[in-house]
Amino acid sequence: MPEVVEGEVHAEPGLPVSTLERVYERRFSRADINRKDGVWAEVVDYIQRFVPDDGRVLDLACDQGSFIRHVRARERWASDLRDMRAWLPADVHFVQSSGLELDRVLPLGQFDVVFMSNYLEHLLSRSEVVTQLGVAHKLLREGGRVIILQPNIRLVGGAYWDFIDHHVALTERSLVEAATLAGFTTEHLITRFLPYSTLGRLPQGRSLVKLYLRMPLAWRLLGKQTLYVGKA
């Protein structure tokens, strides 16, 4: 197990952590959270092909751990600005930290996968996006992967700004460019993958989600989020 470096928790500028907690409490009901968990079980099953079962995986900005609770890995880690330990299984190692400062509190070159979902748009600038991807690159071993699920403003349009905590607009092209600047080589890119929100048009039953993920033609109609996989 990597040794965690002790350090203070620092929040990115913008909405205070306490405000973010109130925002997310209002945004998703308990029923929404339970429904989202079933959706994520199937999404993670698809993404698992990029994750080694014997690897060390970090879920950066994990929120309630929808990804890390379902992914198979030898060692599972999660981080968030908020204390999310109550949502996570006992075997998940949790670090409360700003994602931009994880290279100060986690050992470098130790992870096989760093995963981010619906996160980069919450940073305050394009410069911070590149910085965050650079931090992920430092945490990965050589040949490790960054996996990103990212709403695509070119596909979402004005609805991208319906959330008060969104700051940075990204398309699949700007995402690839930022990742390249951070040192990644693009390995896999699906421009249209998932719908914008689990509150939207994505089928909610697990069997329907499984069917959707087996039908790339449906992605062309409903897909508003991009899946990016880059190699360090």
Secondary structure, 3 states (H helix, E strand, C coil): CCCCCCCCCCCCCCCCHHHHHHHHHHHCCHHHHHHHHHHHHHHHHHHHHHCCCCCEEEEECCCCCCCCCCCCCCEEEEEECCCCHHHCCCCEEEEECCHHHHHHHCCCCCEEEEEEECCHHHCCCHHHHHHHHHHHHHHEEEEEEEEEEEECHHHHHHHHHHCCCCCCCCCHHHHHHHHHHCCCEEEEEEEEEECCCCCCCCCCCHHHHHHHHCCHHHHHHHCCEEEEEEEC
